[in-house]
């Protein structure tokens, strides 16, 4: 897997990059326990307006909406929304039978975990 640090025009803070790398690796490997561990206890995934809340529901969503359709994500660029911190934008290519093509993930982190993940087509 390509480390998203190598793809960035501007680096995210060092503490945040490994978490996003771990999230992507867990998703691609189908490791739902490790994937769930990337999220805060009350985390939310917003997928095209649908909200999925909590680690268990997020793991079930990833399995149903991504893994069951042969999904794979390849980050192409990562950058913070601002130099002052806040959200991190991950541009990526998706492959799979349900979803494919370019996508953007907006990741909000809190205390070393993903608090909010918004998917944009």
DRENPA-949536 format. One record per residue (C-alpha): residue number from 1; residue in three letters; chain; x, y, z. Coordinates in pm, 1 decimal. Layout:
N
PT, NUM, ALA, A, X, Y, Z .
...
! end
This chain:
121
PT, 1, UNK, A, 0.0, 0.0, 0.0 .
PT, 2, UNK, A, 121.6, 348.0, -78.3 .
PT, 3, UNK, A, 172.0, 560.5, 229.5 .
PT, 4, UNK, A, -48.4, 866.6, 194.2 .
PT, 5, UNK, A, 234.8, 1084.1, 331.8 .
PT, 6, UNK, A, 418.5, 1027.4, 5.2 .
PT, 7, UNK, A, 116.5, 1146.0, -192.9 .
PT, 8, UNK, A, 49.9, 1471.3, -10.1 .
PT, 9, UNK, A, 132.0, 1818.7, -126.8 .
PT, 10, UNK, A, 110.0, 1921.1, 238.8 .
PT, 11, UNK, A, 148.2, 1670.1, 519.2 .
PT, 12, UNK, A, -108.1, 1613.0, 786.2 .
PT, 13, UNK, A, 28.9, 1617.0, 1139.9 .
PT, 14, UNK, A, 241.5, 1306.0, 1192.8 .
PT, 15, UNK, A, 11.9, 1166.0, 1461.2 .
PT, 16, UNK, A, -284.2, 1162.3, 1222.2 .
PT, 17, UNK, A, -127.5, 996.5, 917.7 .
PT, 18, UNK, A, -75.2, 646.6, 1066.4 .
PT, 19, UNK, A, -440.3, 632.9, 1175.5 .
PT, 20, UNK, A, -561.2, 700.2, 823.0 .
PT, 21, UNK, A, -309.6, 447.7, 685.5 .
PT, 22, UNK, A, -441.0, 192.0, 936.1 .
PT, 23, UNK, A, -802.7, 265.8, 840.7 .
PT, 24, UNK, A, -730.4, 217.3, 469.2 .
PT, 25, UNK, A, -526.0, -100.9, 527.7 .
PT, 26, UNK, A, -794.5, -250.7, 754.2 .
PT, 27, UNK, A, -1070.3, -168.0, 507.1 .
PT, 28, UNK, A, -881.6, -320.5, 214.1 .
PT, 29, UNK, A, -791.2, -631.2, 417.0 .
PT, 30, UNK, A, -1145.6, -678.9, 542.3 .
PT, 31, UNK, A, -1021.7, -661.1, 901.9 .
PT, 32, UNK, A, -1340.9, -531.2, 1060.7 .
PT, 33, UNK, A, -1207.4, -538.9, 1418.0 .
PT, 34, UNK, A, -905.9, -326.7, 1326.5 .
PT, 35, UNK, A, -1129.9, -100.9, 1114.7 .
PT, 36, UNK, A, -1371.0, -46.2, 1404.9 .
PT, 37, UNK, A, -1074.5, 32.2, 1630.1 .
PT, 38, UNK, A, -987.5, 332.1, 1411.7 .
PT, 39, UNK, A, -1313.3, 501.3, 1512.3 .
PT, 40, UNK, A, -1413.0, 677.8, 1834.0 .
PT, 41, UNK, A, -1684.0, 503.6, 2037.0 .
PT, 42, UNK, A, -1963.5, 733.9, 1915.2 .
PT, 43, UNK, A, -1822.5, 791.0, 1565.9 .
PT, 44, UNK, A, -2040.5, 867.5, 1266.0 .
PT, 45, UNK, A, -2001.8, 775.2, 899.6 .
PT, 46, UNK, A, -2203.3, 993.8, 664.6 .
PT, 47, UNK, A, -2247.5, 801.9, 340.4 .
PT, 48, UNK, A, -2442.8, 1008.7, 87.9 .
PT, 49, UNK, A, -2661.2, 1154.3, 360.1 .
PT, 50, UNK, A, -2710.4, 827.7, 551.4 .
PT, 51, UNK, A, -2564.5, 832.8, 901.3 .
PT, 52, UNK, A, -2411.4, 520.5, 1048.2 .
PT, 53, UNK, A, -2335.4, 556.4, 1420.1 .
PT, 54, UNK, A, -2101.0, 358.7, 1643.8 .
PT, 55, UNK, A, -1817.3, 115.7, 1583.2 .
PT, 56, UNK, A, -2031.5, -196.2, 1547.1 .
PT, 57, UNK, A, -2266.9, -32.3, 1296.1 .
PT, 58, UNK, A, -1972.0, 113.9, 1103.0 .
PT, 59, UNK, A, -1808.0, -230.2, 1074.1 .
PT, 60, UNK, A, -2138.1, -378.8, 952.4 .
PT, 61, UNK, A, -2176.7, -94.8, 701.0 .
PT, 62, UNK, A, -1820.1, -149.8, 568.1 .
PT, 63, UNK, A, -1885.8, -520.7, 527.2 .
PT, 64, UNK, A, -2225.1, -472.5, 357.3 .
PT, 65, UNK, A, -2150.4, -167.7, 140.1 .
PT, 66, UNK, A, -1784.1, -220.7, 57.7 .
PT, 67, UNK, A, -1636.2, -563.8, 123.4 .
PT, 68, UNK, A, -1934.3, -766.9, 1.3 .
PT, 69, UNK, A, -1888.2, -597.2, -337.2 .
PT, 70, UNK, A, -1513.7, -657.0, -370.5 .
PT, 71, UNK, A, -1431.5, -301.5, -269.7 .
PT, 72, UNK, A, -1079.4, -164.8, -263.2 .
PT, 73, UNK, A, -964.9, 190.8, -190.2 .
PT, 74, UNK, A, -642.7, 345.8, -318.6 .
PT, 75, UNK, A, -556.7, 688.9, -175.6 .
PT, 76, UNK, A, -417.5, 929.6, -433.4 .
PT, 77, UNK, A, -375.3, 1246.6, -224.9 .
PT, 78, UNK, A, -420.9, 1357.6, 134.1 .
PT, 79, UNK, A, -423.3, 1709.3, 272.0 .
PT, 80, UNK, A, -552.5, 1899.6, 572.7 .
PT, 81, UNK, A, -839.7, 2140.8, 518.5 .
PT, 82, UNK, A, -632.9, 2413.5, 683.8 .
PT, 83, UNK, A, -284.8, 2450.7, 822.7 .
PT, 84, UNK, A, -445.0, 2518.9, 1162.0 .
PT, 85, UNK, A, -582.9, 2166.6, 1195.3 .
PT, 86, UNK, A, -929.3, 2027.1, 1150.8 .
PT, 87, UNK, A, -1053.0, 1791.2, 883.8 .
PT, 88, UNK, A, -828.6, 1589.7, 655.9 .
PT, 89, UNK, A, -931.6, 1531.7, 295.9 .
PT, 90, UNK, A, -837.5, 1198.3, 140.0 .
PT, 91, UNK, A, -883.4, 1175.0, -235.3 .
PT, 92, UNK, A, -897.0, 814.3, -352.5 .
PT, 93, UNK, A, -994.7, 572.3, -625.3 .
PT, 94, UNK, A, -1253.7, 307.7, -542.6 .
PT, 95, UNK, A, -1295.8, -22.6, -716.6 .
PT, 96, UNK, A, -1567.3, -280.4, -667.5 .
PT, 97, UNK, A, -1900.7, -383.3, -812.7 .
PT, 98, UNK, A, -2112.6, -135.2, -612.4 .
PT, 99, UNK, A, -1885.2, 167.9, -614.9 .
PT, 100, UNK, A, -1598.2, 261.0, -841.1 .
PT, 101, UNK, A, -1411.9, 568.3, -955.0 .
PT, 102, UNK, A, -1276.8, 874.3, -778.1 .
PT, 103, UNK, A, -1409.0, 967.0, -437.1 .
PT, 104, UNK, A, -1329.0, 1205.0, -155.4 .
PT, 105, UNK, A, -1333.4, 1118.1, 212.5 .
PT, 106, UNK, A, -1338.8, 1396.3, 469.6 .
PT, 107, UNK, A, -1204.4, 1270.6, 801.2 .
PT, 108, UNK, A, -1254.2, 1448.0, 1134.1 .
PT, 109, UNK, A, -1026.7, 1321.1, 1410.4 .
PT, 110, UNK, A, -1058.5, 1348.4, 1784.2 .
PT, 111, UNK, A, -825.0, 1213.1, 2051.0 .
PT, 112, UNK, A, -645.2, 979.6, 1810.8 .
PT, 113, UNK, A, -956.7, 829.2, 1652.4 .
PT, 114, UNK, A, -1192.2, 902.2, 1363.6 .
PT, 115, UNK, A, -1495.1, 1090.6, 1496.8 .
PT, 116, UNK, A, -1662.7, 1159.0, 1162.5 .
PT, 117, UNK, A, -1607.4, 1017.4, 814.1 .
PT, 118, UNK, A, -1792.5, 1184.4, 528.8 .
PT, 119, UNK, A, -1793.0, 1021.3, 186.0 .
PT, 120, UNK, A, -1827.7, 1237.2, -122.0 .
PT, 121, UNK, A, -1871.9, 1102.3, -474.2 .
! end
